[in-house]
Amino acid sequence: MRKTFFRLASALALAGVILGAFASHGLKDKISPDQIDSFQVGVRYHFYHSIAILAIAILLYFRKTSFLVWAGWVFAAGILLFSGSIYLLSTREWTGIDWSWLGPVTPLGGLLFITGWALLFLSSYQDNTLRNGGNGHHNGNGNGHAKAETHTVQASIASFWSS
Protein backbone atom coordinates (compact mmCIF):
# COMPACT_ATOMS: atom_id res chain seq x y z
CA MET A 1 0.00 0.00 0.00
CA ARG A 2 2.85 2.38 0.75
CA LYS A 3 4.16 2.13 -2.82
CA THR A 4 0.65 2.70 -4.16
CA PHE A 5 0.32 5.89 -2.12
CA PHE A 6 3.85 6.98 -3.03
CA ARG A 7 3.03 6.60 -6.73
CA LEU A 8 -0.39 8.20 -6.32
CA ALA A 9 1.06 11.20 -4.46
CA SER A 10 3.79 11.62 -7.06
CA ALA A 11 1.32 11.47 -9.95
CA LEU A 12 -1.08 13.88 -8.24
CA ALA A 13 1.72 16.34 -7.45
CA LEU A 14 2.90 16.12 -11.08
CA ALA A 15 -0.63 16.89 -12.25
CA GLY A 16 -0.76 19.78 -9.78
CA VAL A 17 2.41 21.32 -11.23
CA ILE A 18 1.05 20.98 -14.76
CA LEU A 19 -2.33 22.45 -13.82
CA GLY A 20 -0.73 25.32 -11.91
CA ALA A 21 1.47 26.18 -14.86
CA PHE A 22 -1.51 25.88 -17.18
CA ALA A 23 -3.49 28.32 -15.01
CA SER A 24 -0.64 30.82 -14.89
CA HIS A 25 0.34 30.69 -18.54
CA GLY A 26 -2.27 28.92 -20.64
CA LEU A 27 -5.43 30.38 -19.12
CA LYS A 28 -4.18 33.94 -18.59
CA ASP A 29 -5.94 35.35 -21.66
CA LYS A 30 -8.82 32.88 -21.73
CA ILE A 31 -10.59 33.30 -18.38
CA SER A 32 -11.08 36.19 -15.96
CA PRO A 33 -8.62 36.91 -13.12
CA ASP A 34 -11.29 35.80 -10.61
CA GLN A 35 -11.62 32.46 -12.41
CA ILE A 36 -7.83 32.06 -12.44
CA ASP A 37 -7.84 32.74 -8.69
CA SER A 38 -10.48 30.03 -8.23
CA PHE A 39 -8.47 27.62 -10.38
CA GLN A 40 -5.39 28.36 -8.25
CA VAL A 41 -7.37 27.54 -5.07
CA GLY A 42 -8.03 24.13 -6.60
CA VAL A 43 -4.31 23.75 -7.37
CA ARG A 44 -3.33 24.80 -3.84
CA TYR A 45 -5.60 22.25 -2.14
CA HIS A 46 -4.57 19.68 -4.73
CA PHE A 47 -0.95 20.17 -3.60
CA TYR A 48 -1.67 20.22 0.13
CA HIS A 49 -3.37 16.89 -0.10
CA SER A 50 -0.87 15.36 -2.53
CA ILE A 51 1.77 16.09 0.10
CA ALA A 52 -0.49 14.58 2.78
CA ILE A 53 -0.76 11.38 0.72
CA LEU A 54 3.04 11.38 0.34
CA ALA A 55 3.36 11.70 4.13
CA ILE A 56 0.99 8.76 4.53
CA ALA A 57 3.12 6.71 2.11
CA ILE A 58 6.19 7.44 4.23
CA LEU A 59 4.35 6.71 7.50
CA LEU A 60 3.25 3.35 6.11
CA TYR A 61 6.91 2.28 6.02
CA PHE A 62 6.88 2.42 9.82
CA ARG A 63 3.29 2.12 10.91
CA LYS A 64 0.24 0.56 9.34
CA THR A 65 -3.29 1.21 10.57
CA SER A 66 -6.62 1.01 8.78
CA PHE A 67 -7.35 4.70 9.45
CA LEU A 68 -4.02 5.70 7.92
CA VAL A 69 -4.86 3.79 4.73
CA TRP A 70 -8.38 5.18 4.64
CA ALA A 71 -7.04 8.72 5.09
CA GLY A 72 -4.92 8.33 1.96
CA TRP A 73 -7.85 7.20 -0.17
CA VAL A 74 -10.16 9.86 1.25
CA PHE A 75 -7.59 12.58 0.47
CA ALA A 76 -7.34 11.30 -3.12
CA ALA A 77 -11.13 11.34 -3.50
CA GLY A 78 -11.18 14.84 -2.01
CA ILE A 79 -8.69 16.05 -4.62
CA LEU A 80 -10.84 14.59 -7.38
CA LEU A 81 -14.08 16.13 -6.12
CA PHE A 82 -12.89 19.42 -4.62
CA SER A 83 -10.10 20.45 -6.97
CA GLY A 84 -11.55 18.70 -10.00
CA SER A 85 -14.88 20.49 -9.68
CA ILE A 86 -13.13 23.84 -9.18
CA TYR A 87 -11.02 23.25 -12.31
CA LEU A 88 -14.11 22.53 -14.39
CA LEU A 89 -16.26 25.28 -12.89
CA SER A 90 -13.63 27.97 -13.32
CA THR A 91 -13.04 27.10 -16.99
CA ARG A 92 -16.68 26.61 -18.03
CA GLU A 93 -16.90 29.88 -19.98
CA TRP A 94 -13.72 29.04 -21.90
CA THR A 95 -14.73 25.43 -22.63
CA GLY A 96 -18.34 26.34 -23.35
CA ILE A 97 -19.54 23.43 -21.20
CA ASP A 98 -22.07 24.12 -18.46
CA TRP A 99 -20.57 22.47 -15.40
CA SER A 100 -22.82 24.38 -12.98
CA TRP A 101 -24.28 21.12 -11.69
CA LEU A 102 -20.83 20.50 -10.12
CA GLY A 103 -21.35 23.36 -7.64
CA PRO A 104 -22.55 21.04 -4.84
CA VAL A 105 -19.67 18.61 -5.49
CA THR A 106 -17.01 21.08 -4.33
CA PRO A 107 -18.12 21.12 -0.66
CA LEU A 108 -18.36 17.32 -0.70
CA GLY A 109 -14.69 17.26 -1.68
CA GLY A 110 -13.96 19.66 1.18
CA LEU A 111 -15.81 17.34 3.54
CA LEU A 112 -13.60 14.49 2.31
CA PHE A 113 -10.51 16.57 3.12
CA ILE A 114 -11.82 17.18 6.65
CA THR A 115 -12.59 13.47 7.01
CA GLY A 116 -9.10 12.56 5.82
CA TRP A 117 -7.47 14.79 8.42
CA ALA A 118 -9.74 13.33 11.13
CA LEU A 119 -8.76 9.81 10.04
CA LEU A 120 -5.09 10.75 10.11
CA PHE A 121 -5.54 12.07 13.64
CA LEU A 122 -7.46 8.97 14.75
CA SER A 123 -4.81 6.70 13.25
CA SER A 124 -2.46 7.85 15.99
CA TYR A 125 -4.72 6.08 18.51
CA GLN A 126 -4.84 2.78 16.60
CA ASP A 127 -2.49 -0.09 17.34
CA ASN A 128 0.04 -0.77 14.64
CA THR A 129 -0.78 -3.69 12.37
CA LEU A 130 2.50 -5.57 12.32
CA ARG A 131 3.85 -6.66 8.96
CA ASN A 132 6.47 -9.10 7.71
CA GLY A 133 6.15 -12.09 9.96
CA GLY A 134 4.97 -10.24 13.01
CA ASN A 135 8.08 -8.22 13.87
CA GLY A 136 7.07 -5.09 11.97
CA HIS A 137 10.57 -4.66 10.54
CA HIS A 138 11.96 -5.71 7.20
CA ASN A 139 15.42 -5.17 5.80
CA GLY A 140 15.02 -7.14 2.60
CA ASN A 141 17.46 -9.96 3.45
CA GLY A 142 14.78 -12.44 4.44
CA ASN A 143 16.28 -13.42 7.80
CA GLY A 144 13.97 -11.23 9.89
CA HIS A 145 16.83 -9.35 11.58
CA ALA A 146 16.75 -5.62 10.95
CA LYS A 147 19.97 -3.65 11.04
CA ALA A 148 20.47 -1.88 14.36
CA GLU A 149 20.20 1.63 12.96
CA THR A 150 17.07 0.81 10.96
CA HIS A 151 15.51 -0.76 14.02
CA THR A 152 16.34 2.31 16.12
CA VAL A 153 14.77 4.72 13.63
CA GLN A 154 11.67 2.57 13.23
CA ALA A 155 11.32 2.14 16.99
CA SER A 156 11.65 5.90 17.51
CA ILE A 157 8.98 6.71 14.95
CA ALA A 158 6.68 3.96 16.22
CA SER A 159 7.17 5.26 19.77
CA PHE A 160 6.29 8.78 18.66
CA TRP A 161 3.05 7.62 17.01
CA SER A 162 1.97 5.40 19.87
CA SER A 163 2.52 8.00 22.61
N, C-alpha and C positions, 0 to 999 in steps of 0.2 A: 504494500500500500504506500510505503514511503516513496518509492520510485515513481509510482503513479502520480502522487501529489507533487513531487519534484518536477516531473515532466509537465503536468498541468499548470503549475505555477509559472514555469518558464515560458510555456506557450502563451498563457494569458498575459504575462508581462510583455512579451514580444508584441502581441496584438495591441496592448496598451500604448507602446512606443509608436507603433505604426499609426494608430488612430489619433494619438496626440499630435504627431507630425502632420497628419492629414488635416486635422482641424486648424492648425496654425498656418499651414501653407496652401493646402488644396481647397479649403472651404472659405478662405479669407474674402474672396470676391463673390461667393455664391450664396452665402447666408448672412443674416444680420449679425452685428456684434453681440447682441443678446443671445442669439441662437448659438454662436460660437462659445459664449460663456457657459451656456447650458451643456453643450457638448463636452467642454473641458471639465465640468463637474462630473460627468459620467466617466471621463478618463481618470480623474483624480481618485474616485471611489474604486474604479477598476484596479488601479495600481495599489491602493491601500490593501485591498483584499487579495490581490495576487501575492503581495508580500506576506500577508497572513497565512495563505496556503503554503508558501515556501517555508515559513516558520513551523507550520504543522509538519511538513515533510521532514524537517530537521529534527523536531521533537520526537517523531516516530522512530528515529534511530535509537533513542534512549528510553522511550516510554510509549506504551501502546494502550490506549483506552478506547472504548466505543464512542465516548463523547468527543474525543479528539478527532477520530475518523469522521464522525458525523459533522463536526464543525467544518472540516475541509470541504465536504460535499455541499454543505449549506452555503458556505462562502461562494463557491463556484456558481451555484444556482442564483445567488444574489447578484453576482456580476452579470449573469445572463439577463435577468429580469430588470434590475435597476439600471445598470449602465446601458444594456442593449436597448431598453425602451427609450432612454434619454437620447441615445444616438439616433434612433429612428424618428423620434418626435422632433428633434431639433433640426433635422434635415428634410422634413416633409415638404416644405415649400420648394426646395431645390429638386427633390426627386419627383415631385408631383403626385406622391402617393399619400392618401389620407390615413395616417397612422393614429388618429385621435383616439381610437378605441383602446390604444395602449396606455392612455393616461392613468387608469387605475392599476396598471401593472407595476409602475414605478414604485409606489409605496409598498407593494408586496415584496419587491426586491429589497427595499430598505428594512422591512420586517425580517427578511432572511438574514441580512447582515447582523441585525440585533440578536437574532437567535443564534447565529454562529458565534458571536462573542460570548453569549451566555453559555453555550456549550463548551467553549474553550475554558471559561472560568470554572464550570462544573467538572471538567475533566481533571482539574487539579485535586478534586476530592475522591476520584475513583482510584481503586487499586490498579496497579500496573498489571496488564496481561502479559505474563512472561512468554518469551519466544525462545526458539532454538533449544529444545530439549529441557526447558524448565529453568535454565540458569539466567536467561535474559541477556546474555552476552554472546557475541559471536565474532571471532577474529578471522574466519575464513579458512582455517587450517583443518577443521573437522575434528580436532581432539577435545573441544569443549573448554580449553584453557585459554582465557583471554590474557593478553599481555598486561603486565602490571599497570603501565601508564593508561592504557585504554580502560581497564577496570576502574582505576581511580577516577577518571573523568566521568565515566558512566555512573559510578556510584555517587559522585558529587551532584550531578544533574538530577539523578533519581531522588536523592535526598532533598534537594531543593524543591522538587515538585510534590513530594509526599509530605513536606512539613507545612 
